[in-house]
Amino acid sequence: QRATVCIEDVAAAAPATIRWFQSYLLKDRAATLDLVRRAVAAGYRGVFLTVDSVRFGFREVDARNNFCALPPPLTLANYVATPPGIGAAAWEAREHKAWDQNSEALFDTAASWDSVAWLRTELDRLDPSIPLVVKGIMTGEDAASAVDHGADGVYVSTHGGRQLDETLGALDALPEVVAAVPAGTPVLLDSGVRRGTDVVKAIALGATAVGVGKPLFFSLAVGGERGVDKLFEILAEELRVAMALTGCASLADITGDVVCAR
């Protein structure tokens, strides 16, 4: 949703991939839904609903660098075809020194678990096969509430450590989340996945899959498309080596006895 390339152009550039749409709840609920509709129409096969960003953590580095708006010609491309409505005038107003403190004016700060149920209902109308995964979960209680309100899975994440200072790491929160949801519920994790051994630890503690964020952007900045390819080659090889050294012939063999939690 908060991308500089629009939903449809991403789909056109990567037609053979499995694409998911990361949704944020805007103050303008009609705009939120229109963005989801566009994603489904463009062939995206799942929706991540981000619930840890009704406000953004203060971006001190952005403020120091005077990064208060996207540099032209970049823009939040999805809002060209879908104007974000309430708060739209603020997101590039440069009122605050950090851009996220300007752009957060778009978000629904009064969102509740009913918002999850609302989006699940709307997805059922569009395509009931589209899974809804709630992203930004850090407690067992919230994980259970997400599932109770219609989520098909939960995503343990600290938003890359950029939201709440001094919170638990995602890996620390993972076992409690896994224990709180029904068996078989997909539990994803990001925030801190840097090496293949991190993947092993996450799977051992119950994660279904992991996401990679900052390493992707670092690799893209350094090496472009080939840099990203190299990143995943390294991660895959590190994962294979870590599995061999822990006696795991398959991902199913990576169980809790592989790690020693503090």
MODAHU-V961030 format. One record per backbone hydrogen bond with DSSP energy under -0.5 kcal/mol. CO is the residue of the C=O (numbers start at 1). NH is the residue of the N-H. E is the energy in kcal/mol with one decimal. If there is no record, write none. Layout:
co: (CO | CO)
nh: (NH | NH)
e: (E | E)
This chain:
co: (1 | 3 | 3 | 6 | 7 | 8 | 9 | 10 | 12 | 14 | 17 | 19 | 21 | 21 | 23 | 24 | 25 | 27 | 28 | 29 | 30 | 31 | 32 | 33 | 34 | 35 | 36 | 37 | 38 | 39 | 40 | 45 | 46 | 47 | 47 | 48 | 48 | 49 | 49 | 50 | 58 | 59 | 60 | 61 | 62 | 63 | 66 | 67 | 71 | 75 | 76 | 77 | 77 | 78 | 84 | 85 | 87 | 87 | 90 | 98 | 98 | 99 | 99 | 100 | 102 | 103 | 104 | 106 | 107 | 108 | 112 | 112 | 113 | 113 | 114 | 115 | 116 | 117 | 118 | 119 | 120 | 121 | 122 | 123 | 124 | 127 | 129 | 131 | 131 | 132 | 132 | 133 | 133 | 134 | 135 | 135 | 137 | 139 | 140 | 141 | 142 | 143 | 144 | 145 | 146 | 147 | 152 | 153 | 154 | 155 | 155 | 156 | 158 | 158 | 159 | 163 | 164 | 169 | 170 | 171 | 173 | 174 | 175 | 176 | 177 | 177 | 178 | 182 | 186 | 187 | 187 | 188 | 189 | 192 | 195 | 195 | 196 | 197 | 198 | 199 | 200 | 201 | 202 | 203 | 209 | 213 | 213 | 214 | 215 | 216 | 217 | 218 | 219 | 220 | 223 | 223 | 224 | 225 | 226 | 227 | 228 | 229 | 230 | 231 | 232 | 233 | 234 | 235 | 236 | 237 | 238 | 239 | 240 | 241 | 242 | 243 | 244 | 247 | 250 | 251 | 253 | 255 | 256 | 259)
nh: (3 | 77 | 78 | 10 | 11 | 12 | 13 | 14 | 15 | 17 | 19 | 45 | 23 | 48 | 50 | 26 | 108 | 29 | 32 | 33 | 34 | 35 | 36 | 37 | 38 | 39 | 40 | 41 | 42 | 44 | 43 | 131 | 21 | 49 | 133 | 23 | 50 | 51 | 135 | 25 | 60 | 63 | 64 | 65 | 67 | 66 | 68 | 99 | 74 | 77 | 79 | 80 | 81 | 82 | 28 | 88 | 90 | 91 | 93 | 101 | 102 | 102 | 103 | 104 | 105 | 106 | 107 | 27 | 109 | 111 | 115 | 116 | 116 | 117 | 118 | 119 | 120 | 121 | 122 | 123 | 124 | 125 | 126 | 127 | 128 | 130 | 131 | 47 | 133 | 152 | 153 | 49 | 135 | 155 | 51 | 52 | 157 | 143 | 144 | 145 | 146 | 147 | 148 | 149 | 151 | 150 | 186 | 134 | 188 | 136 | 137 | 190 | 162 | 163 | 162 | 165 | 167 | 173 | 174 | 175 | 177 | 178 | 179 | 180 | 180 | 181 | 181 | 185 | 154 | 208 | 209 | 156 | 211 | 194 | 198 | 199 | 200 | 201 | 202 | 203 | 204 | 205 | 207 | 206 | 189 | 216 | 217 | 218 | 219 | 220 | 221 | 222 | 223 | 224 | 226 | 227 | 228 | 229 | 230 | 231 | 232 | 233 | 234 | 235 | 236 | 237 | 238 | 239 | 240 | 241 | 242 | 243 | 244 | 245 | 246 | 248 | 247 | 249 | 253 | 254 | 255 | 258 | 259 | 261)
e: (-1.0 | -1.4 | -0.7 | -2.1 | -1.9 | -2.2 | -1.9 | -1.4 | -0.5 | -1.3 | -0.7 | -3.1 | -0.7 | -2.9 | -3.0 | -0.7 | -2.4 | -1.1 | -1.9 | -2.3 | -2.2 | -2.1 | -1.6 | -2.8 | -2.4 | -2.0 | -2.5 | -2.7 | -1.7 | -2.5 | -1.5 | -0.8 | -2.6 | -0.6 | -2.8 | -3.6 | -0.7 | -0.6 | -2.8 | -0.5 | -1.3 | -2.2 | -2.6 | -2.1 | -3.0 | -1.1 | -1.6 | -2.7 | -1.9 | -1.5 | -1.8 | -1.5 | -0.6 | -1.1 | -0.5 | -2.5 | -1.5 | -0.8 | -1.9 | -0.9 | -0.7 | -1.3 | -2.8 | -1.7 | -1.4 | -1.8 | -1.6 | -3.0 | -1.0 | -1.1 | -1.8 | -0.6 | -0.8 | -1.7 | -2.4 | -2.2 | -2.4 | -2.2 | -2.3 | -2.6 | -2.1 | -1.4 | -1.7 | -3.7 | -0.6 | -2.1 | -0.6 | -2.4 | -0.5 | -3.1 | -1.2 | -2.5 | -0.6 | -2.6 | -3.0 | -0.5 | -1.0 | -1.9 | -2.5 | -2.1 | -2.5 | -2.0 | -2.5 | -1.5 | -2.4 | -1.8 | -0.7 | -2.0 | -2.6 | -2.2 | -2.3 | -2.0 | -0.6 | -0.8 | -1.0 | -0.7 | -1.3 | -1.5 | -1.3 | -0.6 | -1.7 | -2.7 | -2.2 | -1.0 | -0.7 | -0.8 | -0.7 | -2.1 | -2.2 | -3.6 | -0.9 | -3.2 | -2.6 | -0.9 | -0.8 | -1.1 | -1.8 | -2.3 | -2.2 | -2.5 | -2.7 | -1.6 | -2.7 | -1.6 | -1.2 | -1.0 | -1.4 | -2.7 | -2.5 | -2.4 | -2.3 | -2.0 | -3.1 | -1.9 | -0.6 | -1.2 | -1.6 | -2.2 | -2.4 | -2.0 | -1.9 | -1.9 | -2.6 | -2.6 | -2.4 | -2.2 | -2.8 | -2.4 | -2.3 | -2.5 | -2.6 | -2.5 | -2.2 | -2.5 | -1.0 | -3.3 | -1.1 | -0.6 | -1.3 | -1.5 | -1.3 | -2.3 | -1.1 | -0.5)
